[in-house]
């Protein structure tokens, strides 16, 4: 296979809805791709809502930003495009002449990417990063913003991308969020059908896409993760099992479930502690649950940490607990596995780095089941041979998908999509 650096330079437009200001997995994945492209001598055009946030590639040669007017999403560290300057943005993009458009997700900027691709005749890759259906009930406040903009989009695109009839039942009231979600999922279907290639970060999301559009051309390309740098323990831990959750703390992540499960664990193992690494104070209900556990001496709340500091926390832990069912890959699972940790998860569809019974457990999403799974792993960890085998298997599974291997695969796909019609490419699982 020809190395990515030996191919002709490409100009790739990345359309992303969630690009700050708060850090998130989607922004990290897109910025990682930006760096891969720039390092390989290609050019990047980032189309995103105007927002201030971490941006490691700002000012690098070969990188252009097209920022759209945006509004803040209530109670979330996110800004979304408000629907202004879409025509102007397409004109600017046309002048830059990208070889490929890569659409990340199904928001308004993603939809703009599909429209731009049609109007300008540019090949398109669409990546499903977030399970919109699973998130919609948690973030019903986003629906009015999306619905209003998409209605306007149907008018501006003259029905070319979004049929006005698809959105006529969408309401902005919380009580009607189900109808709004259904209407917007209809838009997702049109986007999946429009893309030359759909990529997903896991078989779970490939299955979800096929449920919506069975005939879509879909390729699973897991996001690459490298081991985090180790570091000295940030504090002296007490004797007893230490269970870790690290990552974003939000309603859809299942943190209250984990807290309830750990109270059951602690009742059986009073020496066990749950360490939560992340911004635990953003949501009042979650803050209350976690603060009570910390006051009882059961939880250790470290707050949010920089990425290069996280390795020390993974290194302290005995096992990783994952209470979310809404993730499409969950990079934290790969980080935990690369640190050699066994994993207890409630998501039966995310199995890239978990082999039940070998390096962890997958339980039902109930407090009793999750607690029982954690207790089973804690018991096995007392067997040094099992612990060694579990650690080795975690590292082996997670090492299949590195930042370099993902970069090579994505750059290969960019070159293939830019080269010709979808019918001339061999795409599949």
Backbone torsions as a table, in degrees:
resi	resn	phi	psi	omega
1	UNK	NA	136.2	178.7
2	UNK	-67.8	134.1	179.8
3	UNK	-68.5	146.4	-176.0
4	UNK	-55.5	-36.9	-175.7
5	UNK	-70.0	-17.5	-177.4
6	UNK	-87.0	-9.5	-179.7
7	UNK	-81.9	165.0	178.8
8	UNK	-64.8	147.9	178.5
9	UNK	-60.1	138.8	178.2
10	UNK	-114.3	155.7	173.2
11	UNK	-116.0	114.3	-173.1
12	UNK	-115.6	128.0	176.7
13	UNK	-96.8	122.7	179.0
14	UNK	-102.1	116.0	177.5
15	UNK	-101.5	117.0	-175.2
16	UNK	-137.9	133.0	-178.7
17	UNK	-84.1	-37.8	-174.8
18	UNK	-107.6	91.1	-175.7
19	UNK	-125.2	41.1	178.1
20	UNK	111.5	-178.8	7.6
21	UNK	-78.0	-23.3	178.5
22	UNK	-77.4	151.1	178.2
23	UNK	-73.6	147.5	-179.3
24	UNK	-159.1	164.9	-176.3
25	UNK	-63.2	-37.4	-179.6
26	UNK	-64.9	-47.4	179.5
27	UNK	-60.5	-41.6	178.6
28	UNK	-61.0	-43.7	-178.5
29	UNK	-64.4	-43.2	-178.9
30	UNK	-67.6	-43.0	179.6
31	UNK	-66.6	-32.0	174.9
32	UNK	-64.1	-41.8	177.0
33	UNK	-63.6	-41.1	177.4
34	UNK	-55.7	-47.7	179.9
35	UNK	-62.9	-41.0	178.2
36	UNK	-59.7	-45.2	-179.4
37	UNK	-64.2	-48.2	-178.1
38	UNK	-64.3	-40.4	179.4
39	UNK	-63.7	-30.3	-178.8
40	UNK	-87.7	4.7	176.4
41	UNK	89.0	12.3	178.0
42	UNK	-93.6	175.9	178.9
43	UNK	-114.3	150.9	-177.1
44	UNK	-128.4	136.0	170.6
45	UNK	-118.3	119.4	179.7
46	UNK	-101.8	121.7	175.5
47	UNK	-111.7	117.5	-172.6
48	UNK	-156.3	162.5	174.2
49	UNK	-64.1	147.7	175.5
50	UNK	-63.4	124.2	-179.8
51	UNK	-163.7	149.6	173.3
52	UNK	-96.1	131.1	-179.4
53	UNK	-170.8	177.9	178.7
54	UNK	-61.3	127.6	-174.2
55	UNK	-144.6	83.6	-172.5
56	UNK	-69.0	-15.1	-176.2
57	UNK	-104.9	4.1	-178.9
58	UNK	-57.7	129.5	177.5
59	UNK	88.2	-5.0	179.2
60	UNK	-70.6	146.3	178.1
61	UNK	-62.2	139.6	178.2
62	UNK	88.4	5.0	-177.4
63	UNK	-119.0	131.2	179.7
64	UNK	-126.4	141.1	176.4
65	UNK	-115.0	135.1	169.7
66	UNK	-119.6	104.4	-176.0
67	UNK	-100.5	138.3	-177.8
68	UNK	-105.4	145.2	175.2
69	UNK	-52.5	139.4	-172.3
70	UNK	-138.7	165.6	174.9
71	UNK	-129.3	152.5	179.9
72	UNK	-76.9	139.7	174.7
73	UNK	-84.8	125.2	-178.1
74	UNK	-56.6	135.1	174.6
75	UNK	65.3	15.6	179.0
76	UNK	-134.4	148.0	177.3
77	UNK	-83.1	56.2	-171.6
78	UNK	-141.9	147.9	170.8
79	UNK	-124.4	143.4	178.7
80	UNK	-122.8	152.0	178.2
81	UNK	-63.3	139.7	-175.6
82	UNK	-96.4	5.6	175.5
83	UNK	97.3	-2.7	180.0
84	UNK	-90.6	150.3	172.7
85	UNK	69.5	21.7	179.4
86	UNK	-68.3	-45.6	178.5
87	UNK	-60.9	-43.3	-179.9
88	UNK	-62.4	-38.5	-179.9
89	UNK	-66.1	-40.2	177.9
90	UNK	-63.9	-39.1	177.3
91	UNK	-62.1	-43.8	178.6
92	UNK	-63.0	-41.5	179.9
93	UNK	-64.3	-41.3	178.8
94	UNK	-59.2	-37.2	178.4
95	UNK	-67.7	-28.4	180.0
96	UNK	-81.8	-17.6	174.1
97	UNK	53.2	63.5	176.2
98	UNK	-69.0	151.7	176.4
99	UNK	-82.3	-31.8	-177.0
100	UNK	-142.5	143.7	169.5
101	UNK	-109.1	128.5	177.0
102	UNK	-113.5	112.2	-178.7
103	UNK	-96.5	126.3	-179.2
104	UNK	-108.9	96.9	174.6
105	UNK	96.7	-175.4	-167.5
106	UNK	-121.4	24.6	177.0
107	UNK	-85.1	-165.6	-174.4
108	UNK	-68.8	-36.4	177.4
109	UNK	-70.1	-38.0	175.1
110	UNK	-59.8	-43.2	178.0
111	UNK	-64.2	-37.8	175.0
112	UNK	-59.8	-39.2	178.0
113	UNK	-60.9	-41.5	177.9
114	UNK	-64.9	-43.1	178.3
115	UNK	-63.4	-44.9	179.2
116	UNK	-60.0	-41.5	179.9
117	UNK	-61.1	-41.0	179.2
118	UNK	-67.6	-46.8	-176.7
119	UNK	-66.7	-35.8	-175.3
120	UNK	-97.7	-6.2	179.5
121	UNK	68.4	41.7	-176.8
122	UNK	-108.0	133.0	177.3
123	UNK	-60.0	148.8	-171.2
124	UNK	-133.3	135.8	168.0
125	UNK	-111.1	134.8	176.4
126	UNK	-117.9	126.3	177.4
127	UNK	-110.4	128.2	176.8
128	UNK	-87.4	101.7	-179.1
129	UNK	-93.9	-35.2	-171.0
130	UNK	-128.0	134.1	177.0
131	UNK	-78.3	93.1	-174.6
132	UNK	-58.4	-40.4	-178.5
133	UNK	-59.7	-41.9	-178.8
134	UNK	-70.9	-32.1	-176.6
135	UNK	-83.2	-22.3	-167.6
136	UNK	-59.4	-41.6	-177.5
137	UNK	-69.8	-34.4	178.0
138	UNK	-68.9	-36.1	-175.1
139	UNK	-117.5	52.3	-179.1
140	UNK	-61.7	-22.8	178.8
141	UNK	-65.3	-20.2	179.6
142	UNK	-76.6	-28.1	-172.5
143	UNK	-58.7	-43.4	177.8
144	UNK	-59.0	-38.3	179.3
145	UNK	-63.9	-47.0	-179.0
146	UNK	-66.3	-44.6	-176.2
147	UNK	-61.9	-45.2	-179.4
148	UNK	-62.0	-44.7	-179.0
149	UNK	-67.3	-40.2	-178.1
150	UNK	-69.6	-32.0	174.1
151	UNK	-61.8	-45.6	177.7
152	UNK	-62.9	-36.7	-179.4
153	UNK	-62.3	-39.0	179.3
154	UNK	-61.2	-34.7	178.2
155	UNK	-72.7	-49.1	-176.0
156	UNK	-63.6	-37.2	-178.5
157	UNK	-87.4	5.0	179.7
158	UNK	55.6	35.0	178.9
159	UNK	77.1	4.7	-176.4
160	UNK	-66.1	-38.7	-177.6
161	UNK	-104.7	-47.1	-178.6
162	UNK	-120.5	120.0	175.6
163	UNK	-71.0	128.5	-179.4
164	UNK	-57.1	-32.1	-179.4
165	UNK	-65.9	-25.2	179.9
166	UNK	-66.7	-24.3	-173.7
167	UNK	-111.0	-0.1	-172.2
168	UNK	-67.2	-22.5	178.9
169	UNK	-91.1	-9.7	-176.7
170	UNK	-69.2	126.1	-179.0
171	UNK	-113.8	160.8	-178.4
172	UNK	-95.2	-5.2	-178.1
173	UNK	-76.2	145.8	179.2
174	UNK	-57.4	-38.7	-177.1
175	UNK	-62.1	-24.3	-176.9
176	UNK	-103.4	20.2	-175.8
177	UNK	-62.1	-28.3	178.8
178	UNK	-63.0	-44.6	178.2
179	UNK	-67.0	-39.4	178.1
180	UNK	-61.2	-45.1	179.9
181	UNK	-61.3	-43.6	-180.0
182	UNK	-61.2	-42.4	179.4
183	UNK	-64.0	-42.8	-178.9
184	UNK	-70.2	-31.5	174.2
185	UNK	-65.7	-28.1	172.7
186	UNK	-63.7	-35.9	175.3
187	UNK	-66.7	-41.0	176.5
188	UNK	-55.9	-41.5	179.3
189	UNK	-59.6	-45.3	179.5
190	UNK	-62.0	-38.4	179.8
191	UNK	-66.7	-41.9	177.8
192	UNK	-61.2	-39.7	179.6
193	UNK	-69.6	-29.7	-175.0
194	UNK	-78.7	-26.5	-174.2
195	UNK	-73.0	144.3	173.6
196	UNK	-68.4	-33.9	-179.4
197	UNK	-147.6	138.0	174.8
198	UNK	-112.1	128.6	174.3
199	UNK	-114.7	148.7	178.0
200	UNK	-133.9	152.4	-177.8
201	UNK	-83.9	-3.0	-179.3
202	UNK	-159.9	158.7	173.1
203	UNK	-58.0	-31.1	177.7
204	UNK	-55.7	-47.2	-177.3
205	UNK	-76.3	-28.9	174.2
206	UNK	-62.7	-41.3	177.4
207	UNK	-62.1	-42.7	179.5
208	UNK	-61.5	-42.8	179.1
209	UNK	-63.4	-41.0	-179.5
210	UNK	-68.9	-27.0	174.6
211	UNK	-64.7	-31.9	-178.2
212	UNK	-86.8	-45.9	-179.3
213	UNK	-134.3	90.6	-175.0
214	UNK	-58.1	-30.5	-175.0
215	UNK	-90.9	4.4	-178.2
216	UNK	-63.7	146.6	173.9
217	UNK	-82.7	111.1	-170.4
218	UNK	-126.4	136.1	176.9
219	UNK	-131.6	129.1	176.7
220	UNK	-83.2	120.4	177.4
221	UNK	-130.9	91.1	-179.9
222	UNK	-60.7	143.5	174.7
223	UNK	-64.9	134.2	-179.4
224	UNK	-77.4	142.0	178.2
225	UNK	-135.6	132.9	174.4
226	UNK	-104.8	157.4	179.0
227	UNK	-58.3	139.7	175.9
228	UNK	-75.0	147.7	179.3
229	UNK	-63.8	133.9	178.8
230	UNK	-72.3	168.7	178.0
231	UNK	-161.0	167.1	179.0
232	UNK	-66.6	150.0	178.2
233	UNK	-54.6	130.6	-177.9
234	UNK	-72.5	-15.4	175.5
235	UNK	-157.5	166.5	179.8
236	UNK	-84.8	118.6	-178.6
237	UNK	-85.5	150.6	177.1
238	UNK	-82.3	160.6	176.0
239	UNK	-60.6	152.3	178.9
240	UNK	114.7	161.9	-177.9
241	UNK	-63.4	139.6	177.8
242	UNK	-119.3	113.0	179.6
243	UNK	-97.0	135.6	-175.3
244	UNK	-117.1	136.6	159.4
245	UNK	-123.5	128.3	175.8
246	UNK	-129.7	140.4	178.1
247	UNK	141.7	-171.1	180.0
248	UNK	-68.8	138.7	-179.3
249	UNK	-111.5	108.7	-175.1
250	UNK	-150.8	166.4	-174.8
251	UNK	-55.3	-36.9	-175.4
252	UNK	-80.5	-2.9	-175.6
253	UNK	-88.0	-4.4	174.9
254	UNK	77.0	23.6	-177.3
255	UNK	-64.0	-43.2	175.7
256	UNK	-58.3	-36.5	176.0
257	UNK	-61.0	-45.6	179.1
258	UNK	-62.6	-42.2	179.9
259	UNK	-61.7	-45.2	179.4
260	UNK	-63.0	-42.5	179.1
261	UNK	-63.0	-39.1	-176.4
262	UNK	-71.7	-28.5	173.0
263	UNK	-59.1	-37.7	177.4
264	UNK	-69.1	-38.5	176.7
265	UNK	-63.0	-46.1	-176.3
266	UNK	-64.2	-30.7	178.1
267	UNK	-64.1	-29.0	178.9
268	UNK	-94.1	-30.7	179.0
269	UNK	-128.4	84.1	-178.1
270	UNK	-61.0	-15.7	178.8
271	UNK	-87.7	-3.9	-179.5
272	UNK	-79.4	149.0	176.8
273	UNK	-133.7	147.7	174.9
274	UNK	-108.6	119.6	178.7
275	UNK	-103.4	123.8	-179.8
276	UNK	-114.7	117.8	-179.4
277	UNK	-107.0	111.4	-178.6
278	UNK	159.3	171.9	-179.1
279	UNK	-78.3	92.3	-173.0
280	UNK	-86.9	-0.9	-174.1
281	UNK	-102.6	1.7	-173.3
282	UNK	-71.2	-37.8	-175.2
283	UNK	-110.4	120.8	-171.9
284	UNK	-55.3	-44.3	-177.5
285	UNK	-64.8	-42.1	178.3
286	UNK	-67.7	-41.3	179.8
287	UNK	-57.8	-42.3	-179.0
288	UNK	-63.3	-45.9	-179.1
289	UNK	-61.8	-45.3	-176.4
290	UNK	-72.9	-38.8	179.4
291	UNK	-62.9	-37.8	178.2
292	UNK	-64.3	-42.2	178.2
293	UNK	-65.4	-36.7	178.1
294	UNK	-67.9	-39.7	179.5
295	UNK	-63.9	-28.4	178.2
296	UNK	-83.9	-1.5	179.2
297	UNK	79.9	12.7	-178.1
298	UNK	-93.5	-31.4	-175.7
299	UNK	-111.1	147.1	170.9
300	UNK	-115.4	115.7	-177.0
301	UNK	-107.6	108.9	-174.3
302	UNK	-89.7	-18.8	-170.9
303	UNK	83.5	178.7	-178.9
304	UNK	-75.1	140.7	-179.4
305	UNK	-125.7	151.8	175.7
306	UNK	-66.2	152.3	-174.4
307	UNK	-58.2	-40.6	-177.3
308	UNK	-74.3	-3.1	175.7
309	UNK	-97.9	-13.0	-170.7
310	UNK	-69.2	-28.5	-177.5
311	UNK	-56.6	-35.4	-179.8
312	UNK	-64.9	-34.9	-179.8
313	UNK	-74.6	-40.8	174.0
314	UNK	-60.4	-38.8	-177.8
315	UNK	-66.4	-23.9	-179.9
316	UNK	-80.3	-25.9	-167.0
317	UNK	-81.0	160.1	174.8
318	UNK	-98.5	-30.0	177.9
319	UNK	-158.3	160.8	-177.6
320	UNK	-112.6	131.9	178.8
321	UNK	-110.9	133.9	-175.8
322	UNK	-129.9	103.5	-173.8
323	UNK	-96.0	9.9	-174.6
324	UNK	-93.7	144.1	172.1
325	UNK	-114.4	3.4	-172.7
326	UNK	-102.8	-4.5	-176.5
327	UNK	-77.4	150.5	178.0
328	UNK	-97.3	-16.6	171.0
329	UNK	-149.5	-47.2	-179.3
330	UNK	72.1	87.4	179.6
331	UNK	-61.2	-27.2	-179.9
332	UNK	-64.8	-30.0	175.8
333	UNK	-63.2	-41.2	179.3
334	UNK	-69.2	-39.1	177.0
335	UNK	-62.3	-43.5	179.5
336	UNK	-64.2	-43.2	-179.7
337	UNK	-64.8	-41.2	178.7
338	UNK	-64.8	-24.8	175.0
339	UNK	-81.9	-0.1	177.1
340	UNK	83.1	17.9	-177.3
341	UNK	-88.0	142.6	164.7
342	UNK	-71.9	156.7	-172.3
343	UNK	-129.8	138.0	170.8
344	UNK	-116.9	121.2	-174.7
345	UNK	-130.4	157.8	175.1
346	UNK	-106.1	0.7	-177.0
347	UNK	-98.1	106.5	-177.1
348	UNK	-73.5	-11.4	-178.2
349	UNK	-96.2	-14.0	178.4
350	UNK	-99.3	98.4	-174.7
351	UNK	-126.8	16.5	-176.8
352	UNK	-60.2	-35.3	-176.1
353	UNK	-123.5	14.1	-179.0
354	UNK	-124.8	126.2	173.0
355	UNK	-119.4	98.7	-173.1
356	UNK	-52.4	133.5	-179.1
357	UNK	88.0	-21.5	-177.5
358	UNK	-100.0	-50.8	178.5
359	UNK	-132.2	26.1	177.7
360	UNK	158.1	-161.9	-177.2
361	UNK	-141.8	148.2	168.8
362	UNK	-120.4	119.5	-172.8
363	UNK	-112.9	176.1	170.9
364	UNK	-74.0	155.5	-178.6
365	UNK	-82.0	54.0	174.2
366	UNK	-124.5	156.5	-178.1
367	UNK	-61.8	-43.3	-178.0
368	UNK	-64.7	-43.6	-179.0
369	UNK	-67.4	-43.9	179.0
370	UNK	-63.4	-42.3	178.2
371	UNK	-61.7	-42.2	179.5
372	UNK	-63.3	-39.6	177.9
373	UNK	-64.4	-42.4	177.5
374	UNK	-61.9	-43.2	-180.0
375	UNK	-64.6	-37.2	178.1
376	UNK	-63.1	-42.2	179.7
377	UNK	-69.1	-40.9	177.6
378	UNK	-57.4	-43.0	179.5
379	UNK	-63.6	-41.4	-178.7
380	UNK	-68.8	-29.7	-178.5
381	UNK	-64.4	-16.8	176.5
382	UNK	-74.3	-13.4	174.6
383	UNK	-92.5	106.2	-175.7
384	UNK	-58.8	-34.9	-179.6
385	UNK	-67.0	-44.0	178.2
386	UNK	-63.7	-42.7	-178.3
387	UNK	-60.0	-42.1	179.9
388	UNK	-65.7	-44.1	179.7
389	UNK	-65.0	-41.4	180.0
390	UNK	-63.4	-43.0	179.0
391	UNK	-62.2	-44.0	-179.3
392	UNK	-64.3	-40.1	-179.4
393	UNK	-68.6	-39.9	176.8
394	UNK	-57.9	-47.9	-179.0
395	UNK	-64.5	-41.4	-179.5
396	UNK	-61.7	-46.0	-178.6
397	UNK	-65.0	-46.0	-175.9
398	UNK	-72.1	-25.2	-176.9
399	UNK	-72.9	-6.3	178.9
400	UNK	-69.8	-23.5	-173.6
401	UNK	-124.6	94.7	-179.5
402	UNK	-100.3	166.7	176.3
403	UNK	-59.7	-39.6	-178.9
404	UNK	-67.7	-43.9	-178.3
405	UNK	-66.2	-37.9	177.0
406	UNK	-66.0	-41.8	179.8
407	UNK	-60.2	-45.8	180.0
408	UNK	-61.1	-41.5	-178.8
409	UNK	-68.1	-45.0	-179.5
410	UNK	-65.7	-41.5	178.5
411	UNK	-64.1	-36.6	175.6
412	UNK	-62.4	-43.8	-179.7
413	UNK	-66.4	-39.2	176.0
414	UNK	-57.2	-46.7	-178.6
415	UNK	-63.3	-40.7	-179.0
416	UNK	-69.0	-43.7	-179.4
417	UNK	-65.5	-38.5	179.4
418	UNK	-68.9	-23.3	-172.0
419	UNK	-76.7	-28.4	-176.2
420	UNK	179.8	-176.4	-177.4
421	UNK	-60.8	155.0	-178.4
422	UNK	-58.5	-32.1	-177.9
423	UNK	-66.5	-16.6	179.6
424	UNK	-91.6	-0.2	-177.4
425	UNK	-110.9	147.6	174.0
426	UNK	-94.5	107.5	-176.7
427	UNK	-127.9	137.2	176.9
428	UNK	169.2	179.9	179.4
429	UNK	-82.7	NA	NA
